[in-house]
Amino acid sequence: MPYFGKKYANVFKHCFDTLSKPDDQAFTFVVAINPDGRVLRVYRNIETNIFLCMNEWLTQERFPPPPVTPYFLHIEMRFKK
């Protein structure tokens, strides 16, 4: 989680700054990570334009090797208005 929080704070800022009408609806996603830290798959409950923007970065991510595999990273995103 610390790795994700540090890196993706800037990604979300980029997405909000570059989209003409950013959708600030809450969403949840789960990232399945393989033994070498690459993303196997991303599961999500809805697709917002913020999620789609962030997902472009996420699918190319290489996380630190996880303690167990596959590793499922669960993230809930809520944005303050």
PyMOL commands that place a pseudoatom at each C-alpha (Angstrom):
pseudoatom trace, name=CA, resn=MET, resi=1, chain=A, elem=C, hetatm=0, pos=[0.000, 0.000, 0.000]
pseudoatom trace, name=CA, resn=PRO, resi=2, chain=A, elem=C, hetatm=0, pos=[2.719, 2.584, 0.736]
pseudoatom trace, name=CA, resn=TYR, resi=3, chain=A, elem=C, hetatm=0, pos=[4.209, 1.952, -2.721]
pseudoatom trace, name=CA, resn=PHE, resi=4, chain=A, elem=C, hetatm=0, pos=[0.817, 2.409, -4.411]
pseudoatom trace, name=CA, resn=GLY, resi=5, chain=A, elem=C, hetatm=0, pos=[-0.079, 5.514, -2.389]
pseudoatom trace, name=CA, resn=LYS, resi=6, chain=A, elem=C, hetatm=0, pos=[3.186, 7.322, -3.082]
pseudoatom trace, name=CA, resn=LYS, resi=7, chain=A, elem=C, hetatm=0, pos=[3.262, 6.592, -6.779]
pseudoatom trace, name=CA, resn=TYR, resi=8, chain=A, elem=C, hetatm=0, pos=[-0.401, 6.838, -7.698]
pseudoatom trace, name=CA, resn=ALA, resi=9, chain=A, elem=C, hetatm=0, pos=[-1.176, 10.091, -5.900]
pseudoatom trace, name=CA, resn=ASN, resi=10, chain=A, elem=C, hetatm=0, pos=[0.608, 11.815, -8.789]
pseudoatom trace, name=CA, resn=VAL, resi=11, chain=A, elem=C, hetatm=0, pos=[-1.115, 9.614, -11.374]
pseudoatom trace, name=CA, resn=PHE, resi=12, chain=A, elem=C, hetatm=0, pos=[-4.561, 10.552, -10.044]
pseudoatom trace, name=CA, resn=LYS, resi=13, chain=A, elem=C, hetatm=0, pos=[-3.578, 14.226, -9.977]
pseudoatom trace, name=CA, resn=HIS, resi=14, chain=A, elem=C, hetatm=0, pos=[-2.456, 13.942, -13.601]
pseudoatom trace, name=CA, resn=CYS, resi=15, chain=A, elem=C, hetatm=0, pos=[-5.758, 12.289, -14.555]
pseudoatom trace, name=CA, resn=PHE, resi=16, chain=A, elem=C, hetatm=0, pos=[-7.872, 14.953, -12.821]
pseudoatom trace, name=CA, resn=ASP, resi=17, chain=A, elem=C, hetatm=0, pos=[-5.768, 17.743, -14.345]
pseudoatom trace, name=CA, resn=THR, resi=18, chain=A, elem=C, hetatm=0, pos=[-5.861, 16.441, -17.922]
pseudoatom trace, name=CA, resn=LEU, resi=19, chain=A, elem=C, hetatm=0, pos=[-9.440, 15.173, -18.323]
pseudoatom trace, name=CA, resn=SER, resi=20, chain=A, elem=C, hetatm=0, pos=[-11.949, 17.803, -19.404]
pseudoatom trace, name=CA, resn=LYS, resi=21, chain=A, elem=C, hetatm=0, pos=[-14.753, 16.380, -17.217]
pseudoatom trace, name=CA, resn=PRO, resi=22, chain=A, elem=C, hetatm=0, pos=[-13.223, 14.079, -14.591]
pseudoatom trace, name=CA, resn=ASP, resi=23, chain=A, elem=C, hetatm=0, pos=[-15.756, 11.683, -13.063]
pseudoatom trace, name=CA, resn=ASP, resi=24, chain=A, elem=C, hetatm=0, pos=[-15.236, 11.795, -9.296]
pseudoatom trace, name=CA, resn=GLN, resi=25, chain=A, elem=C, hetatm=0, pos=[-17.571, 8.856, -8.628]
pseudoatom trace, name=CA, resn=ALA, resi=26, chain=A, elem=C, hetatm=0, pos=[-16.146, 6.348, -6.124]
pseudoatom trace, name=CA, resn=PHE, resi=27, chain=A, elem=C, hetatm=0, pos=[-14.877, 3.056, -7.506]
pseudoatom trace, name=CA, resn=THR, resi=28, chain=A, elem=C, hetatm=0, pos=[-13.165, -0.117, -6.335]
pseudoatom trace, name=CA, resn=PHE, resi=29, chain=A, elem=C, hetatm=0, pos=[-10.599, -2.251, -8.085]
pseudoatom trace, name=CA, resn=VAL, resi=30, chain=A, elem=C, hetatm=0, pos=[-8.422, -5.274, -7.391]
pseudoatom trace, name=CA, resn=VAL, resi=31, chain=A, elem=C, hetatm=0, pos=[-5.012, -5.783, -8.978]
pseudoatom trace, name=CA, resn=ALA, resi=32, chain=A, elem=C, hetatm=0, pos=[-3.750, -9.353, -9.365]
pseudoatom trace, name=CA, resn=ILE, resi=33, chain=A, elem=C, hetatm=0, pos=[0.058, -9.294, -9.196]
pseudoatom trace, name=CA, resn=ASN, resi=34, chain=A, elem=C, hetatm=0, pos=[2.315, -12.162, -10.292]
pseudoatom trace, name=CA, resn=PRO, resi=35, chain=A, elem=C, hetatm=0, pos=[5.582, -13.293, -8.592]
pseudoatom trace, name=CA, resn=ASP, resi=36, chain=A, elem=C, hetatm=0, pos=[7.808, -10.785, -10.403]
pseudoatom trace, name=CA, resn=GLY, resi=37, chain=A, elem=C, hetatm=0, pos=[5.515, -7.848, -9.613]
pseudoatom trace, name=CA, resn=ARG, resi=38, chain=A, elem=C, hetatm=0, pos=[3.837, -7.515, -13.000]
pseudoatom trace, name=CA, resn=VAL, resi=39, chain=A, elem=C, hetatm=0, pos=[0.097, -6.944, -13.202]
pseudoatom trace, name=CA, resn=LEU, resi=40, chain=A, elem=C, hetatm=0, pos=[-1.794, -10.060, -14.282]
pseudoatom trace, name=CA, resn=ARG, resi=41, chain=A, elem=C, hetatm=0, pos=[-5.249, -8.509, -14.338]
pseudoatom trace, name=CA, resn=VAL, resi=42, chain=A, elem=C, hetatm=0, pos=[-7.267, -5.612, -12.966]
pseudoatom trace, name=CA, resn=TYR, resi=43, chain=A, elem=C, hetatm=0, pos=[-10.821, -6.246, -11.754]
pseudoatom trace, name=CA, resn=ARG, resi=44, chain=A, elem=C, hetatm=0, pos=[-13.131, -3.258, -11.214]
pseudoatom trace, name=CA, resn=ASN, resi=45, chain=A, elem=C, hetatm=0, pos=[-16.695, -2.567, -10.214]
pseudoatom trace, name=CA, resn=ILE, resi=46, chain=A, elem=C, hetatm=0, pos=[-17.265, 0.341, -12.660]
pseudoatom trace, name=CA, resn=GLU, resi=47, chain=A, elem=C, hetatm=0, pos=[-15.341, 2.215, -15.336]
pseudoatom trace, name=CA, resn=THR, resi=48, chain=A, elem=C, hetatm=0, pos=[-15.013, 5.936, -14.806]
pseudoatom trace, name=CA, resn=ASN, resi=49, chain=A, elem=C, hetatm=0, pos=[-12.788, 8.142, -16.928]
pseudoatom trace, name=CA, resn=ILE, resi=50, chain=A, elem=C, hetatm=0, pos=[-10.495, 8.535, -13.897]
pseudoatom trace, name=CA, resn=PHE, resi=51, chain=A, elem=C, hetatm=0, pos=[-10.207, 4.756, -13.561]
pseudoatom trace, name=CA, resn=LEU, resi=52, chain=A, elem=C, hetatm=0, pos=[-9.501, 4.368, -17.284]
pseudoatom trace, name=CA, resn=CYS, resi=53, chain=A, elem=C, hetatm=0, pos=[-6.795, 7.044, -17.139]
pseudoatom trace, name=CA, resn=MET, resi=54, chain=A, elem=C, hetatm=0, pos=[-5.191, 5.475, -14.069]
pseudoatom trace, name=CA, resn=ASN, resi=55, chain=A, elem=C, hetatm=0, pos=[-5.523, 1.967, -15.525]
pseudoatom trace, name=CA, resn=GLU, resi=56, chain=A, elem=C, hetatm=0, pos=[-3.289, 2.934, -18.476]
pseudoatom trace, name=CA, resn=TRP, resi=57, chain=A, elem=C, hetatm=0, pos=[-0.468, 3.435, -15.949]
pseudoatom trace, name=CA, resn=LEU, resi=58, chain=A, elem=C, hetatm=0, pos=[-1.457, 0.530, -13.737]
pseudoatom trace, name=CA, resn=THR, resi=59, chain=A, elem=C, hetatm=0, pos=[-1.409, -2.161, -16.420]
pseudoatom trace, name=CA, resn=GLN, resi=60, chain=A, elem=C, hetatm=0, pos=[2.217, -1.245, -17.235]
pseudoatom trace, name=CA, resn=GLU, resi=61, chain=A, elem=C, hetatm=0, pos=[3.257, -1.221, -13.558]
pseudoatom trace, name=CA, resn=ARG, resi=62, chain=A, elem=C, hetatm=0, pos=[5.881, -3.449, -12.045]
pseudoatom trace, name=CA, resn=PHE, resi=63, chain=A, elem=C, hetatm=0, pos=[5.310, -3.671, -8.298]
pseudoatom trace, name=CA, resn=PRO, resi=64, chain=A, elem=C, hetatm=0, pos=[7.876, -4.957, -5.817]
pseudoatom trace, name=CA, resn=PRO, resi=65, chain=A, elem=C, hetatm=0, pos=[7.697, -8.780, -5.705]
pseudoatom trace, name=CA, resn=PRO, resi=66, chain=A, elem=C, hetatm=0, pos=[4.774, -9.720, -3.438]
pseudoatom trace, name=CA, resn=PRO, resi=67, chain=A, elem=C, hetatm=0, pos=[4.992, -12.017, -0.390]
pseudoatom trace, name=CA, resn=VAL, resi=68, chain=A, elem=C, hetatm=0, pos=[2.505, -14.525, -1.908]
pseudoatom trace, name=CA, resn=THR, resi=69, chain=A, elem=C, hetatm=0, pos=[1.242, -15.066, -5.447]
pseudoatom trace, name=CA, resn=PRO, resi=70, chain=A, elem=C, hetatm=0, pos=[-0.956, -14.290, -6.974]
pseudoatom trace, name=CA, resn=TYR, resi=71, chain=A, elem=C, hetatm=0, pos=[-1.206, -11.240, -4.760]
pseudoatom trace, name=CA, resn=PHE, resi=72, chain=A, elem=C, hetatm=0, pos=[-4.485, -9.330, -4.792]
pseudoatom trace, name=CA, resn=LEU, resi=73, chain=A, elem=C, hetatm=0, pos=[-4.241, -5.622, -4.020]
pseudoatom trace, name=CA, resn=HIS, resi=74, chain=A, elem=C, hetatm=0, pos=[-7.700, -4.213, -3.186]
pseudoatom trace, name=CA, resn=ILE, resi=75, chain=A, elem=C, hetatm=0, pos=[-8.176, -0.435, -3.547]
pseudoatom trace, name=CA, resn=GLU, resi=76, chain=A, elem=C, hetatm=0, pos=[-11.260, 1.680, -2.835]
pseudoatom trace, name=CA, resn=MET, resi=77, chain=A, elem=C, hetatm=0, pos=[-11.164, 5.172, -4.303]
pseudoatom trace, name=CA, resn=ARG, resi=78, chain=A, elem=C, hetatm=0, pos=[-13.303, 8.006, -2.965]
pseudoatom trace, name=CA, resn=PHE, resi=79, chain=A, elem=C, hetatm=0, pos=[-12.711, 11.622, -3.885]
pseudoatom trace, name=CA, resn=LYS, resi=80, chain=A, elem=C, hetatm=0, pos=[-13.511, 14.648, -1.750]
pseudoatom trace, name=CA, resn=LYS, resi=81, chain=A, elem=C, hetatm=0, pos=[-15.535, 17.382, -3.400]
for i in range(1, 81): cmd.bond("trace and resi %d" % i, "trace and resi %d" % (i + 1))
show_as sticks, trace
zoom trace
